[in-house]
Amino acid sequence: MTKNRIPLGPFHPLLEEAEYFELQIEGETVVDLDMEIGWMHRGHEYISEQKNFTQSIYLVERICGICSTSHPIACVRAIEDIDNLEIPIRAKYIRSLVGELERIHSHLLWLGLAGHFIGYDTVWMWAWKYRETVLEMMEIISGNRNHYGMMRVGGVGKDVKPKDIPDLLDKLDMIDEKMEMIAKVANDDPVLKARLKGVGVLSHEQAINYCATGPTSRASGVPGDVRRDDPHDAYGMLDFDVITAENGDVYDKLVVRVLEILESSKIIRQCLDKLSEVEGPILNNVEEISPGEGIGRYEAPRGEVFHYIRSDGSNRPVRHKVRAPSYVNIPTYEASCKGISVSDALITLASVDPCYCCTERSLKIRSDSEEKPDLLELSKQKTERIRREYNGN
Amino acid sequence: MSKVDEFRDKFKDVISQEIEKKGRYYFNITNENLRTIARYLFEEMGCRLSTATGTEMEDHLQIIYHFSHDKTGQYFCPRVVIKDKDNPQVDSIVPIVMGAKWIERELFDFWGIKFKDHPDMRRLLALNHPAKLDKPMRYKEEQYDQE
């Protein structure tokens, strides 16, 4: 049988990484995959080494528009790790609060796009509608809908006002209610199960071997979570569960993310409770950073964000290394994409939560004689077929 | 006995210049012992390779591997010092940890470090750079500025 090649990518200007996938297909089956990155030349590490520590935090906030508080948390933790600095207790709760709100909005964004890719456009519209509420909560807390500018070395920049807490709790109630509904849909809908179960499987061994992190590895039964393993900020004082699943397919990745939203909401409630009780400063004065090296990490919505900073005692980092979670999660496509059907390729590529613009830019499949529909269309058609089978027509 | 003590006992002959902080353990090793240590950390202890950092110092290049022991939240960071800055070469750990594939390609890209036995030793981030660079991206940048 002739092998065809489908190029996906390479340009998607939203994230730090531009990706290019070349799927080799035999009939309808993906037999091999080639990946390339390297169209984005942003030089964040180099620029950070020309800035002082405070400016670096604002710079890393702009690495990713979605993880825009995970990078600053990892960065300030790396700087604090050099001198083992402690931060005020109120600042700890605020950091965790902002981090968890970000997790909810990122997972909702993923959920919406995943719904769109398999032809559940209602899920797309609903998830993004609920995400708006999270952005409003962010605006109440930080004044910004994105790029919150909250993190400082030694604490946080803005306090949560007690008068805002009832409003935040009301909004959180709404999110909880809607998430329970979505969790129920994921559990009950036979079409969704038939469409996503057994698709794009990443086995337990593969997840360990590729060093995958976040929901990508937790859906394969690897229980790593920085919030529990290396407790920092308020996480050591909060009660929450690490969600894992066993099968490593796209359905499990969906379930892990939906249940994580409910866990995040639990954490936010505890943080808001504590913030209405605990008083005190939100920022310690840090005058200088000693020479040395520090590692900071944070469990971003997509997995572990890693920052390494080396200081020579001056006011700027001499080496600043950044590793985003997609960097270790994207190579798992090598394992999860082989053997799947071409109509499942889009949702499998989307399942680790990489950048989405690239998938929307997927080129049209053409053979010599006839024009075929694009990948998004193929994916939607498969869902429609399954839906018709279940409805009996 | 903590994991760090256990590790130190086992490898006390091959590690030097240790720095131990809360949850972080940095130590120097030589290239000959890299694979043994990586194998022990990854296979025996069940550590995950977070990433590896390359740094250019005045008279040498160094790679710090960041192995995270997720059960205890402890970082093990073996540091390999490369004296030969003009022709840096290190053993690849991809045969042990598949996840190191892109990490080592990035080090090759940035500092020109060649990894022995790496299955796909191409550039990574500058693979599609429009200028078609013939030098590592960051290595010896001071000299480039002077030119």
Interface residues (C-beta under 8 A of the other chain):
Chain A: P10 Y20 E36 I37 G38 W39 H41 Y46 D81 N84 I208 N209 Y210 C211 A212 T213 G224 V226 D229 D230 P231 E293 G294 I295 R297 E304 F306 Y308 R310 R319 K321 R323 Y327 V328 P331
Chain B: K21 K22 G23 R24 Y26 R48 L49 S50 T51 T53 T55 I64 H66 S68 D70 K71 T72 G73 Y75 C77 V97 M98 G99 A100 K101 W102 R123 L124 L125 A126 L127 N128 H129 R138
